[in-house]
Structures are given as C-alpha cells and as structure tokens.
Amino acid sequence: MLQIAFIRENQEKVITALAKRNMDAKSLVEEVVQIDENRRSTQVQMDTILAESNKLSKDIGDLMKSGEKAKAEILKLKTVTLKEKSKEAAERLEVLTLDLTNKMYLLPNLPADLVPFGKTPEENLNIFEAGTVPKLHEGALPHWELVKKYDIIDFELGVKITGAGFPVYKGKGAKLQRALITYFLDKNTEAGYIEYQVPHLVNEASAYGTGQLPDKEGQMYHDATDDLYLIPTAEVPVTNIFRDVILNENELPILCTGYTPCFRREAGSYGAHVRGLNRLHQFDKVEIVRVEHPDNSYKALDGMVEHVKTILEELKLPYRVLRLCGGDMGFASALTYDFEVFSTAQDRWLEISSVSNFETFQANRLKLRFKDKEGKNQLAHTLNGSSLALPRVLAGILENYQTPKGIVIPEVLRKYTGFDIIN
C-alpha cells in the first residue's frame, strides 16, 4: 500500500506514475486525498475536544476544592456535551479511516523508473537470452503426449479425483518432481536462504498484507466457514512471518526460501496455450523472499535474477529474461523480471519465474519496519521470486530433453532422481 503522506504531497507524481500502468488514477487519488483531509480535520476536532475536556476536569477539581460546588456543577454539564461531541467525532473518524483504507487498497504500487511503457506482454523488454534450443528428432511430442507415452503424469485421473488442472504425478514423474523441489531448495540454501515450512492456508490479514486481497480475490480458493484462503504462492505465508515486526537494522537482509503447493482458480483460462502443465489449479513452487534495507533492495533484486539464471544454466534449458512493462506488472510490484524457458516441442516461450521488488508497498501493509541508526522506525523493502515454479520447468525438461530412446534427465538432477532416463 502506498503511504498516505506521500500521496498527499505528490498527487501529480502518483497520477503520472500510475499512468505507466495504463491506469487513470486522477479521480481515485483526489478522492483519497479528500477523505484523508476530512479524517485529519476530524482528528483535530477530537484532539480539541479532548484538550477542552481535560481543562474542564481540572477546573472542576479546583472549584470543588475551593467549595464552589455550584460553578463546578455548571462545568460538569458542559463535560456531558463534550462527551457526546467526542463520541460523534470518534464514530465519524472510524468511518473515515475505514473508507480511506479501502480506497488506498485500490491503488497499485508505483512502477520504478526502469519499468518500460506498454500495455501487453508483447511490449515487455527482452534484456537477456541464453542457452541453445535443441534440434529434436522427427516425431517429437509436446509434454502432454510424452507423459501418456511414458505413463508419468495422469491428467485424466486428476480430473476424476478433483477436476481439470489437478494432475497426478506417478512413478518416475513423481520422483522427477521431488528431485526438482529438493534441487531448488538446495540451491537456495547454499546461496544463504533459510528454509521455512509454512502453512498452506492463510487468514485474510495475511492475504491483504502481501497484496493478494482485494486485487486477486476472485482468483483465490476461499474456505468461507473458517475464512481462510489457500495460498497462491509461498510468498504470502513467508512474507507474513514479518507482519507487525520491528527489526534492528543489523538484522537486514533477511533471506527466506520455502516449498509449497500453490492453488489458483485461474478463472477464464482456456485454449491450447493452457494445455497440460502450462496452466494448473494446483502446482508446486519453491520461492525466495528477501527483507532488505531500502538502500540495498535493487542490488538484491539483481542478485536474485543472477541466482535464478544459475539454476537454469545448470539445467541447460534455453531461457530469456524480460523486464515487464507497466501494463503487465503485478499489482504490488515496483519492478518485475520474468524468466521464460523455450519449449521446442511447442515452439513457444513458457513463463517459469517472476522476480520482483515491492519496495515499501507490502511493508506498509504489513507494518514491517526496522530501526535505523538514529533509532527511528523505517519501512523495509520486500522482494520475492520463483526459484522455481515446477510445471513449466518440468514441461521444458520433458520436451527439450526427449530423444527417440526416452527422456534424458539433466545431469544436475541425476543424484536426486537416481536414474538418468525415462523410458
């Protein structure tokens, strides 16, 4: 969430910055500022009433001590009126504060200066590309046909048990999935990230804290009975570890990693581009999360990008890195880099990771602060990234590593799988 003081003092800057997201924020920003002005004037009114009430109480005490009870009784009547005014002002302040919060939740983060203008994914900026696209043998198959051929993932069985988008991994498919998870976690912990195992359901406060609510309310699975949400990513529970926390500056940076299943409704997603593993309602992902000093967060973001690069280079998958344009960025992000793996069998790029800096946007919602050297509380910066999301990485491996004799396992994974080919 943006800071109200910043919005109040930089209205035009906020409106101009959000235009990079193709958002006309003028009316909403003006409404937020007006509500805040009413809220602050109501707070001043309450403070004035309180000061007057405190003075009357002192005067009443002095009059009682001097025996002037009649005058004291007159002042007591005034305190009754003041209490009623104070109650009315408090109720008005509560309504205005809630209204302001709800309006503030509708404003996305401001794009960083590096974010390019653009409305669609086609306008994202390709900043890096590496790896060699393999030449596949005649008759090479897309992964949804390969998994049937080698009986390693069963989409139809998932439909029977739950519904579309909930595949069943089995045999070497399950072992390869587990190998990838362990490999990703090992790479992250070797880089200094502390591993966490976190809940797979979160409360409403956690979902608001990282920006999933109210922006993605319709995309999350919700248990209405207990008012809990299935997580769309480990980012949500891991980042919320630090909700309402004040850190010492010397505790920064904090590096976390965790594996979780992820759940997304993906309402309205249809067509060949979401076939097989390309888009699922339940999938596995290993996440990295950082809490950083504001002065270091963009250097940390670059480091996260380099970290994900090393993983893809060890997997020997052809990939590229995109800097997302304003129209394609997530609600809470200030700057996002997407990683895509090239699927030779599908002849298309598949997104497999997003690495983002949220600056203070999440921290303001979370009340995540640190004490600086002068002892003042400052908002931290939060960052997160997929390291990595499994379905499309797995699809890339199955398709790019297929041979007439079977699917060769990337060398770096063989100590985890215990086999070097699926046939």
C-alpha positions as CSV (number, residue, x, y, z in Angstrom):
1,M,0.0,0.0,0.0
2,L,1.2,3.5,-0.8
3,Q,1.9,5.8,2.1
4,I,-0.9,8.5,2.5
5,A,1.7,11.2,3.3
6,F,3.4,10.5,0.0
7,I,0.2,10.6,-1.9
8,R,-0.9,13.8,-0.2
9,E,2.4,15.6,-1.0
10,N,2.9,14.1,-4.5
11,Q,-0.6,13.8,-6.1
12,E,0.5,14.6,-9.7
13,K,3.6,12.3,-9.4
14,V,1.4,9.4,-8.3
15,I,-1.2,10.0,-11.1
16,T,1.6,10.2,-13.7
17,A,3.4,7.1,-12.4
18,L,0.2,5.0,-12.4
19,A,-0.5,6.1,-16.0
20,K,2.5,3.9,-16.8
21,R,0.3,1.0,-15.7
22,N,-2.4,2.4,-18.1
23,M,-4.5,3.4,-15.1
24,D,-6.3,6.8,-14.9
25,A,-5.9,7.3,-11.2
26,K,-6.8,11.0,-11.0
27,S,-10.3,10.7,-9.5
28,L,-9.3,7.9,-7.1
29,V,-6.2,9.9,-5.9
30,E,-8.3,13.0,-5.5
31,E,-10.9,11.1,-3.5
32,V,-8.2,9.5,-1.3
33,V,-6.7,13.0,-0.5
34,Q,-10.2,14.4,0.3
35,I,-11.1,11.6,2.6
36,D,-7.7,12.0,4.3
37,E,-8.3,15.7,4.7
38,N,-11.6,15.0,6.3
39,R,-10.1,12.4,8.5
40,R,-7.3,14.7,9.7
41,S,-9.7,17.6,10.4
42,T,-11.9,15.2,12.4
43,Q,-8.8,14.1,14.3
44,V,-8.0,17.7,15.1
45,Q,-11.6,18.2,16.3
46,M,-11.3,15.2,18.6
47,D,-8.0,16.5,19.9
48,T,-9.5,19.9,20.6
49,I,-12.5,18.4,22.4
50,L,-10.1,16.2,24.5
51,A,-8.0,19.2,25.4
52,E,-11.1,21.2,26.4
53,S,-12.5,18.3,28.4
54,N,-9.2,17.9,30.2
55,K,-9.2,21.6,31.1
56,L,-12.7,21.4,32.4
57,S,-11.9,18.4,34.5
58,K,-9.0,20.4,36.1
59,D,-11.3,23.5,36.6
60,I,-14.0,21.3,38.2
61,G,-11.4,19.9,40.6
62,D,-10.2,23.3,41.5
63,L,-13.7,24.6,42.1
64,M,-14.6,21.6,44.2
65,K,-11.5,22.2,46.3
66,S,-12.4,25.9,46.8
67,G,-16.0,25.0,47.8
68,E,-17.7,26.5,44.7
69,K,-19.8,23.4,44.0
70,A,-22.5,25.3,42.1
71,K,-20.0,26.5,39.5
72,A,-18.5,23.0,39.4
73,E,-21.9,21.6,38.5
74,I,-22.3,24.0,35.6
75,L,-19.0,22.9,34.2
76,K,-20.0,19.2,34.7
77,L,-23.0,19.8,32.3
78,K,-20.5,21.1,29.7
79,T,-18.5,17.9,30.0
80,V,-21.6,15.9,29.2
81,T,-22.0,17.9,26.0
82,L,-18.3,17.4,25.2
83,K,-18.5,13.7,25.7
84,E,-21.4,13.5,23.2
85,K,-19.4,15.5,20.7
86,S,-16.3,13.3,21.3
87,K,-18.4,10.2,20.7
88,E,-19.8,11.6,17.4
89,A,-16.3,12.6,16.2
90,A,-14.9,9.2,17.2
91,E,-17.6,7.4,15.2
92,R,-17.0,9.7,12.2
93,L,-13.2,9.2,12.4
94,E,-13.7,5.4,12.4
95,V,-15.8,5.5,9.3
96,L,-13.4,7.9,7.5
97,T,-10.4,5.7,8.5
98,L,-12.0,2.6,7.1
99,D,-13.1,4.3,4.0
100,L,-9.6,5.7,3.5
101,T,-8.1,2.2,4.0
102,N,-10.4,0.6,1.5
103,K,-9.7,3.3,-1.2
104,M,-6.0,3.0,-0.6
105,Y,-6.2,-0.7,-1.2
106,L,-7.3,0.0,-4.7
107,L,-4.1,1.9,-5.7
108,P,-1.4,-0.4,-7.1
109,N,2.3,0.2,-6.5
110,L,4.1,2.9,-8.4
111,P,6.3,1.5,-11.2
112,A,10.0,2.1,-10.9
113,D,11.8,4.3,-13.4
114,L,13.2,1.3,-15.2
115,V,9.8,-0.1,-16.0
116,P,9.1,0.4,-19.7
117,F,5.8,1.8,-21.0
118,G,3.4,-0.8,-22.5
119,K,0.0,-2.4,-22.3
120,T,0.5,-6.0,-23.2
121,P,3.1,-8.8,-22.7
122,E,4.3,-8.2,-26.2
123,E,5.7,-4.9,-25.1
124,N,7.9,-6.4,-22.3
125,L,11.6,-5.8,-22.8
126,N,13.8,-8.8,-23.6
127,I,17.0,-8.0,-21.7
128,F,18.9,-11.3,-21.7
129,E,18.8,-14.6,-23.6
130,A,20.9,-17.7,-23.1
131,G,21.1,-21.4,-23.9
132,T,20.8,-23.4,-27.1
133,V,17.5,-24.6,-28.5
134,P,17.9,-28.3,-29.2
135,K,17.1,-29.8,-32.5
136,L,14.5,-32.5,-31.8
137,H,14.1,-35.8,-33.7
138,E,11.3,-36.3,-36.1
139,G,8.1,-37.2,-34.3
140,A,9.0,-35.2,-31.2
141,L,6.0,-34.7,-28.9
142,P,4.6,-32.0,-26.7
143,H,4.8,-32.9,-23.0
144,W,1.1,-33.8,-22.6
145,E,1.7,-36.6,-25.2
146,L,5.0,-37.6,-23.6
147,V,3.6,-38.1,-20.2
148,K,1.0,-40.5,-21.6
149,K,3.6,-42.4,-23.6
150,Y,5.8,-42.9,-20.5
151,D,3.0,-43.0,-18.0
152,I,4.5,-40.4,-15.6
153,I,1.6,-37.9,-15.3
154,D,-2.1,-38.7,-15.5
155,F,-4.3,-35.7,-16.2
156,E,-7.5,-37.7,-16.6
157,L,-7.0,-39.3,-13.2
158,G,-6.7,-35.8,-11.7
159,V,-10.0,-34.9,-13.3
160,K,-11.6,-38.0,-11.8
161,I,-10.3,-37.2,-8.3
162,T,-10.7,-33.4,-8.3
163,G,-11.2,-31.7,-11.7
164,A,-9.2,-30.2,-14.6
165,G,-5.9,-28.6,-13.6
166,F,-5.1,-31.1,-10.8
167,P,-2.7,-33.7,-12.3
168,V,-1.5,-36.9,-10.7
169,Y,2.3,-37.5,-10.9
170,K,3.4,-41.1,-10.7
171,G,6.5,-43.3,-10.9
172,K,9.5,-41.5,-12.4
173,G,7.3,-38.4,-12.9
174,A,6.7,-38.1,-9.2
175,K,10.4,-38.7,-8.5
176,L,11.5,-36.1,-11.0
177,Q,9.1,-33.6,-9.4
178,R,10.5,-34.4,-6.0
179,A,14.1,-34.1,-7.4
180,L,13.4,-30.6,-8.8
181,I,12.0,-29.4,-5.4
182,T,15.0,-30.7,-3.5
183,Y,17.4,-29.3,-6.0
184,F,15.8,-25.9,-6.0
185,L,15.8,-25.8,-2.2
186,D,19.5,-26.9,-2.0
187,K,20.5,-24.2,-4.5
188,N,18.7,-21.6,-2.4
189,T,20.0,-22.7,1.0
190,E,23.6,-22.9,-0.5
191,A,23.1,-19.2,-1.5
192,G,22.3,-18.2,2.1
193,Y,18.5,-18.5,2.1
194,I,16.9,-20.0,5.3
195,E,14.4,-22.8,4.6
196,Y,10.9,-22.5,6.1
197,Q,7.9,-24.9,6.1
198,V,4.8,-22.7,6.2
199,P,1.0,-23.2,6.3
200,H,-0.8,-23.7,3.0
201,L,-3.8,-21.7,4.2
202,V,-3.7,-18.0,5.4
203,N,-6.1,-15.7,7.0
204,E,-7.5,-12.5,5.5
205,A,-4.9,-10.3,7.2
206,S,-2.1,-12.2,5.5
207,A,-3.7,-12.0,2.1
208,Y,-4.1,-8.3,2.5
209,G,-0.6,-7.9,3.8
210,T,1.1,-9.1,0.6
211,G,-1.4,-7.6,-1.8
212,Q,-3.4,-10.6,-2.9
213,L,-6.5,-9.0,-1.5
214,P,-8.5,-7.3,-2.6
215,D,-6.8,-7.4,-6.1
216,K,-6.9,-11.2,-6.7
217,E,-9.9,-12.1,-4.5
218,G,-11.7,-14.0,-7.4
219,Q,-8.5,-16.0,-8.2
220,M,-8.0,-17.5,-4.7
221,Y,-9.7,-20.5,-3.3
222,H,-11.6,-19.5,-0.2
223,D,-13.0,-21.5,2.7
224,A,-15.9,-19.4,3.9
225,T,-16.5,-21.4,7.0
226,D,-13.2,-20.6,8.6
227,D,-12.5,-17.5,6.4
228,L,-9.1,-18.9,5.2
229,Y,-7.5,-18.8,1.8
230,L,-5.5,-21.5,0.0
231,I,-2.2,-19.8,-0.8
232,P,-1.4,-18.9,-4.5
233,T,2.3,-18.8,-3.6
234,A,4.6,-19.3,-0.7
235,E,5.3,-15.6,-0.8
236,V,2.2,-15.0,1.2
237,P,2.9,-17.0,4.4
238,V,6.6,-16.5,4.2
239,T,6.5,-12.7,3.9
240,N,3.8,-12.6,6.7
241,I,6.3,-14.1,9.1
242,F,7.4,-10.5,9.4
243,R,4.0,-8.8,9.7
244,D,3.9,-6.3,12.7
245,V,7.6,-6.8,13.3
246,I,10.2,-4.1,14.0
247,L,13.7,-5.3,13.1
248,N,17.0,-3.9,14.0
249,E,19.0,-2.5,11.0
250,N,21.8,-5.0,11.6
251,E,19.3,-7.9,11.1
252,L,19.0,-7.0,7.4
253,P,19.0,-8.5,5.0
254,I,16.8,-11.5,5.8
255,L,16.7,-14.3,3.2
256,C,14.0,-17.0,3.2
257,T,13.1,-19.9,1.0
258,G,10.3,-22.4,1.1
259,Y,8.5,-25.1,-0.9
260,T,4.7,-25.2,-1.0
261,P,1.9,-26.4,-3.3
262,C,0.2,-23.4,-4.8
263,F,-3.5,-23.0,-5.6
264,R,-5.0,-20.7,-8.2
265,R,-8.5,-20.7,-9.7
266,E,-7.3,-19.3,-13.0
267,A,-10.8,-18.4,-13.8
268,G,-11.4,-17.7,-17.5
269,S,-8.2,-19.5,-18.7
270,Y,-9.0,-21.7,-21.8
271,G,-7.4,-22.8,-25.0
272,A,-4.4,-24.7,-26.3
273,H,-1.9,-22.3,-24.6
274,V,-3.0,-23.7,-21.2
275,R,-2.9,-27.3,-22.1
276,G,-1.2,-29.9,-20.0
277,L,1.2,-28.4,-17.4
278,N,1.1,-25.0,-19.0
279,R,-1.6,-23.8,-16.5
280,L,-2.8,-25.6,-13.4
281,H,-5.1,-25.0,-10.4
282,Q,-2.6,-26.8,-8.1
283,F,1.1,-26.8,-8.7
284,D,4.4,-26.9,-6.8
285,K,6.8,-24.0,-6.4
286,V,9.9,-23.1,-4.5
287,E,10.0,-19.4,-3.5
288,I,12.7,-17.0,-2.3
289,V,11.8,-14.0,-0.2
290,R,14.0,-11.1,1.0
291,V,13.6,-8.3,3.5
292,E,16.0,-5.6,2.6
293,H,17.2,-2.1,3.6
294,P,15.8,0.3,1.1
295,D,19.3,1.4,0.1
296,N,20.2,-2.2,-1.0
297,S,17.0,-3.6,-2.4
298,Y,17.7,-3.1,-6.1
299,K,21.2,-4.6,-5.8
300,A,19.4,-7.5,-4.1
301,L,16.9,-7.8,-7.0
302,D,19.8,-8.0,-9.4
303,G,21.3,-10.7,-7.2
304,M,18.1,-12.7,-7.3
305,V,18.0,-12.5,-11.1
306,E,21.5,-13.9,-11.3
307,H,20.7,-16.6,-8.8
308,V,17.8,-17.9,-11.0
309,K,20.0,-17.7,-14.0
310,T,22.5,-20.1,-12.5
311,I,19.7,-22.6,-11.9
312,L,18.5,-22.5,-15.5
313,E,22.1,-22.7,-16.8
314,E,22.7,-25.8,-14.7
315,L,19.5,-27.4,-16.1
316,K,20.8,-26.4,-19.5
317,L,17.5,-25.0,-20.6
318,P,17.3,-22.2,-23.2
319,Y,15.8,-19.2,-21.4
320,R,15.3,-15.5,-21.6
321,V,14.7,-12.7,-19.1
322,L,12.1,-10.0,-19.6
323,R,11.7,-6.7,-17.8
324,L,7.9,-6.3,-17.6
325,C,6.2,-3.2,-19.0
326,G,3.8,-1.2,-16.8
327,G,0.7,-2.9,-18.2
328,D,1.9,-6.4,-17.5
329,M,3.2,-6.0,-13.9
330,G,1.6,-7.4,-10.8
331,F,-0.5,-5.1,-8.6
332,A,2.1,-4.9,-5.7
333,S,5.3,-4.8,-7.8
334,A,7.6,-1.8,-8.5
335,L,9.8,-3.7,-10.9
336,T,9.5,-7.3,-12.2
337,Y,11.7,-9.6,-14.2
338,D,10.1,-12.6,-15.8
339,F,12.0,-15.7,-16.8
340,E,10.8,-17.8,-19.7
341,V,12.0,-21.2,-20.9
342,F,11.8,-22.1,-24.6
343,S,9.7,-25.2,-25.3
344,T,11.0,-26.7,-28.5
345,A,8.1,-29.1,-29.0
346,Q,5.5,-26.3,-28.5
347,D,7.7,-23.7,-30.3
348,R,6.9,-21.1,-27.7
349,W,8.2,-19.4,-24.6
350,L,6.9,-20.6,-21.2
351,E,7.0,-18.3,-18.1
352,I,8.7,-20.1,-15.2
353,S,9.6,-17.4,-12.8
354,S,8.8,-13.8,-11.7
355,V,11.3,-11.9,-9.6
356,S,10.1,-8.6,-8.1
357,N,10.9,-5.7,-5.8
358,F,7.9,-4.3,-4.0
359,E,9.8,-1.5,-2.3
360,T,7.7,-0.4,0.7
361,F,4.3,-1.4,-0.8
362,Q,4.0,-4.7,1.1
363,A,5.9,-3.5,4.2
364,N,3.4,-0.6,4.6
365,R,0.5,-3.1,4.7
366,L,2.4,-5.5,6.9
367,K,3.8,-2.8,9.2
368,L,7.2,-4.3,8.6
369,R,9.8,-1.8,9.9
370,F,13.3,-1.6,11.1
371,K,15.1,0.8,13.5
372,D,17.7,2.8,11.7
373,K,21.0,4.0,13.3
374,E,19.2,7.1,14.7
375,G,16.6,4.8,16.4
376,K,13.8,5.8,14.0
377,N,11.3,3.3,12.6
378,Q,11.6,2.9,8.8
379,L,9.7,0.7,6.4
380,A,11.7,-2.1,5.0
381,H,11.7,-3.3,1.3
382,T,10.4,-6.7,0.4
383,L,11.3,-8.8,-2.6
384,N,10.3,-12.3,-3.8
385,G,10.8,-14.6,-6.7
386,S,10.0,-18.1,-8.0
387,S,13.1,-20.3,-7.7
388,L,11.4,-22.1,-9.4
389,A,7.8,-22.9,-10.4
390,L,7.8,-26.5,-11.3
391,P,5.1,-27.2,-14.0
392,R,6.6,-25.3,-16.9
393,V,10.2,-26.2,-15.9
394,L,9.1,-29.8,-16.0
395,A,7.4,-29.3,-19.3
396,G,10.6,-27.7,-20.7
397,I,12.7,-30.6,-19.5
398,L,10.4,-33.3,-20.9
399,E,10.1,-31.6,-24.3
400,N,13.7,-30.4,-24.7
401,Y,15.4,-33.5,-23.4
402,Q,13.3,-36.0,-25.3
403,T,15.1,-38.5,-27.6
404,P,13.9,-41.5,-29.6
405,K,15.0,-43.7,-26.7
406,G,13.4,-41.7,-24.0
407,I,13.6,-38.5,-21.9
408,V,17.1,-37.9,-20.7
409,I,17.4,-36.4,-17.2
410,P,19.5,-33.2,-16.8
411,E,22.8,-34.2,-15.4
412,V,22.5,-31.9,-12.3
413,L,19.3,-33.7,-11.3
414,R,20.6,-37.3,-11.6
415,K,21.9,-37.5,-8.0
416,Y,18.4,-36.6,-6.9
417,T,16.4,-38.9,-9.2
418,G,18.6,-42.0,-9.0
419,F,18.1,-42.5,-12.8
420,D,19.3,-40.8,-15.9
421,I,16.5,-41.5,-18.4
422,I,12.7,-42.0,-18.5
423,N,11.9,-44.8,-21.0
